[in-house]
Amino acid sequence: MQGKTVLVTGATNGIGQVSAMKLAEQGARVLIGGRSREKAEAVAGQIRAAGGKADAVLADLSLLSGT
């Protein structure tokens, strides 16, 4: 994953968070997508503290429902 940038939605907890952290461990730059800026920043901070590359992205995909 070296040199790749990956957007992980729902990355502020659960499977999304674990996925984001594993991708960062493999060398990817991870964009942490979530509805809460505070939670996204916290996860990005954890990744950076472990030596990875991460940025928080505010994203509420429920707004794309089209209904």
PEDADA-V569326 format. One record per backbone hydrogen bond with DSSP energy under -0.5 kcal/mol. CO is the residue of the C=O (numbers start at 1). NH is the residue of the N-H. Records with the same first field share a line. If there is no record, write none. Layout:
CO=NH ; NH
//
This chain:
1=4
4=29
6=8 ; 31
7=9
8=11 ; 33
10=13
13=16 ; 17
14=18
15=19
16=20
17=21
18=22
19=23
20=24
21=25
22=26
23=28
24=27
27=3
28=30 ; 53
29=6
30=32 ; 55
31=8 ; 33
32=57
33=10 ; 11
34=59
35=37
36=40
37=41
38=42
39=43
40=44
41=45
42=46
43=47
44=48
45=49
46=50
47=52
48=51
53=30
55=32
57=34 ; 59
59=61
60=63
61=64
62=65
//
